[in-house]
C-alpha cells in the first residue's frame, strides 16, 4: 500500500491507496500547528495509523509514504525549511521522522510540484508527457512535468513560475524581487491591490460591504455581473497571466498548461477564453493548436492525490 499526506497551512489530508493509486481510504482535518514540529508530526503519525487501522492495513504493508508540504524544502535531506504557514518548522527532517515511525521509504515534495504530479497522473494532464501547472492562491505556485517526469532543476527551483517577471521594475514581491507574476496574480498581492484601488461605486464594494473587505471572490462576482472596474482588473489579470504562458510556450513548449484556483473561479468567459486568445496572438501560429490551456480537474480530490503522487513518483510508477 501507499500512504499520501498533504500538509497545508489550514488542513492535512491523508489517503491510502494501492500501488496503482486507487484510493482505499481517506481523511482530512484542520492543521492546527502547535509551534512544536515534533509534536505536530507525532499527531500526523497518529492520524495515519488511524487511517491504516480503518482500512485494516498493517504498517508492514506500506510500500512508501509521499508527503506534499509547503516549501521551501531541502529535498536531498528530506527537510522542510521555514514554511510561512507552519509556525516553528525551522529545519524539520520530516522524511527521517516519518521513516522512523513507519519503517518504510518517505518521499517529500513541495505542494505545487505535488499538485502538478496529481493533475498529470489523474487530472487535466492525463495522457500527455509535457505539462505546466499554475495555481493562483496565496501566491503563485507552479510545477513542470517534462517527458513524463517532474522537473525540479538546479536546487529544486524549477517551477517557481510565480517569480517570472512580467513588469520591469514593477510591483514589489514578497520574495524580495520586483515585477514578479506573483505580485500581480497571487491572492495576497491581488487582494491588497483590489482593496487599495476599488472605487466606492464598484459592485465589489456593494458585495463586500466596504473597500477593506473586498476579496477576490467579490471581484470575480462583480466582473461576472458586468461591473466596469472589475472587468478592467480582470483584463489586467488575464494580460499578465497570458504573458507568463507565452514565456512557457517558447521556453518549454508544453502540451498542456493547467490553471487552478482564481482562473477556475472566473471561468471560460472571464478568464480562459481571453487568455487563450492573448496567447494565440503572441506565439507562432503553428504552436497554438498544440498547446492546450485548461482548468485543473481534481478540485477537492487534489489534496488526497498530491501526497500519493509523490509516493508514486518516488517508487517509479509511470
N, C-alpha and C positions, 0 to 999 in steps of 0.2 A: 504494500500500500504506500501511497504518497500522502504527505501532510503539507498543506499550504497555509501560511499565516500571513495576513496582510495587516501590518501595524500602521494605523493612521493617527493623525492628530486628534480625531474625535471618536474613532471606532476601531475595533480589532475584529477581523473576520477570519474564521477557521474553516477549512474544507478538507475532507478526507476523500481520496479518490483511488481508483485502481491505476495500474501503470499506463493505461490509455488515456487517463484524465477524466474518466467518468466519475462524477461526484456521487459518493455514497452517503455522506452526512456533512452537515454544515451548522455553524452557529456564529452569532455576532453579539458583541457587547460594546458599551462605551469604553474608551481608552482609560480614562481616569488615572493619568500618571501620578505617582506619589512623590517624584523627585529622587527616588532611590531606584536606579535601573535594575539592580539585582532583585529587589522586591517585585518590581514590575514584571520581570522575566519569570520569576517564580510563579506569579499569578497566571502568566501566559502558559507556562508548562502545565499548571493545574487544569486550566481550561482545555488544553489539548488532550490531556489524559481523560478528561470527562467526555470529550468527543469520541475518543477511541473506545471507551467503555460503552458509550451509547450505541456504537456500531458493532460492538462485540469483536473488536480488533485488539490484539496484544501489541505491546511496544516492540516486541521482537519481529513483528510483521512489517515494520516500517522500512521501506527501501531508502527513503530520503525525505528531508524536510526542506521546503523552499520558503524563504521569508522575503516579503516585499515590505520595504520600510523607507521613510523619507530620508533623503541624503542630507549632507554629504556622507559618503561611505569610503572606507578603506577595504575594497573588495578582497584584495590578496590576504588580508589578515582577518577578514570576517568581522569588521568593526563598524559600528555606527558612530559618527563623529559630529556631535553637537547639532542634531536636527532641531530646527527652530520650534517645532510643536511638541517636543518631548523633553520636558524640563529635567535637567540633571544627567542626561545621557551624553557625557563628555567624550569618552573613547571606549565605548561599550563593546566587548567581544561577544556579540550576540551569537555568532556561529559556534564559538567554543562552548559557551554556556549551554546552549540547547543540545549540542552534540554530547556533552557530558550527561545531560538529563536523559536523553533518549538512546544514546549509543548508536547513532546512525549518522551518515553524512548530512551536513546542513549547508545549503547554499543561500547566499544573501544577494539581494539586488535592490537598487533604488526603485521607488514606486512607479516612476514614469517608464523606465525600461521594462518593468514587470507588466505594466499595462499594455505596452507595445507588444510584448510577447503574447499576452492574453488575446488581444484583438487579432493578432496574426494567426494564432492557432485555432481560436474558437469564435471570432467575431468577424468584423468587416474585412479582414485581410485573409480570410481562408482561401487557399488555393494560389496565392501569389508568393513571390520569392523576395521582392524588394518593397518595403513598406516604411513609411514615416508616420509616427503617431504624434499628434499635438493636442494638448489639453490646456484650456484656459480656466484655471480655478483660482487658487490664491495667487499663484504666479503663472508662468507658462512652462509646462513640462513637456518633454519630448523623448522619444525613443526611436531608434533606427534598426530595421531588420534588413540585412543585405545578404543575398544568396541563401535565404532561409535561416540565417543566424543573427543573433543580437550583435550589433557592432558597438563596442564600448570605446574604442580609440585609445590614444595615449592618456594614461592616468584616469581612464574611465570617464573622460569629459565629453565624448561624442554624444550627441543627442541633446545637449544643452541649448536647444534652439531658441529658448526664451531670451537668450543673450546675443542673438543675431542683431546687428544694428540696422534699424530702419529709418533713423534720423541721425544727422551729424551736426553739432554735438548732441542735440536732443535732450529730452527729459531725463533727470537723474533716475537711476535704477537702484533697487535695494542691494544689488550686488556690488555697487561702488562705481560702475561704469555709467555711461550716459547713452541715451538713444536706443536702448535695448527694446526688443519686441515686448518684453515683459512690462516695461514702463508704460506701454500703451494698451496692452491687451490683458495683462494679469489682473485678476479680480480686485486685489487691494489697490493697485495704482489706478485702475479704471474707476472704481467706486470713489476714490478721492477726487479724481477729475470731475466726475459727474456732479458730486456734491458742491464742488467749488464753482462750477460754471453753469449749473442749471438755472434758467430764468424762472422767476416766480410764476410766469404764465404757462409754463410747460405742464403737460399732463403728468409728468413724472412727480411733480410736487403734489398735485392733487391725489395721486395714488399713494404717495408715501406719507403725506401729512405735513412734511416740512422738507426743505432742501437738505438738512442734516441727516434725514432718514432715508434719502434716496438710495436705492440699491440697483444692482444690475437687473434684478427681476423687474423692478418698476420701469427701468429704462426699456427693456425688451417689450414689456406690455404696452408702454406708451408708443413705442415705434410701431407695434402691430396695430395700434389704434389710429395711426397716421399723424402723430404729433411731429411737427416740422423739426423741432430741435432734436428730438430723439432720433429721427430719421437721419439728420445730418451727422450725429455722432455715430450712428450705425454705419454710414458711408465711410467715415474716418476709420472705424474699426476694420471694416472689410478691406480698405485700401492697405492698411499695414499688414493684415493677415495675408493678403494676396502677394505683397512684396516678399514676405518670408517664403511663401510657396514657390514663387518664381526662382528664388535662390536655390531651393531644393531641386527644382526641375533641371537646372543647369549643372548643379554640383553632384547630385545623386541619381537623378532620373528615376525616381521610384515608380512602381506600377500603381501604387495606391497611397494617397495621403488621407489618413484617418483623423478627423477632428472631433474633439469631445467638449463637453460642458456648455459654455456660452453659445457656440455656434448651433449646437443641438437645440438649445432653448429658443434661439432665434428662428431656426427652421430654414427651409429652402428659399422662400421668397425674400426674406430679410437678409440672409447671410450666404447660404451655399450657392444659390444661383448667381448673385453679384460677384462673389469671389471666383467662381469658375469662369465667369465672363472676363474679369480683370486678368486672370492668369492666362487665359487663352489669347488675349490680345498682346501679351508681353513675352510669350515664348514662341518658338518656331512652329509654324502650322502643323508640321508632321509630328510634333511632340504631343500636342493636346489630346488626340484620341487615345493615346497610350498611357495617360496618367489620370486616374480617377481621383476625385476629391469627394469623400463620402463621410457620413456621420458614423461615429463609433456605435457599435451594436449592443454591447454587453450590458449596459445600464447597471442596475444593482448587482448583477451577476459578476461584474468586473472584480470586485473585492475578493470574491471567492476564487476566481480563476487566476488572479495575479500571482499569489504565492505558489499555487500549484504549477503554474507555467515556469516559475523559477526552478522548481524541483525537476520538472520535465527537461528543461534546458540543461540542467546540471548532469542528469543521467543520460543525456544524448538521445532522447526520444523524439525523433523527427516525424 
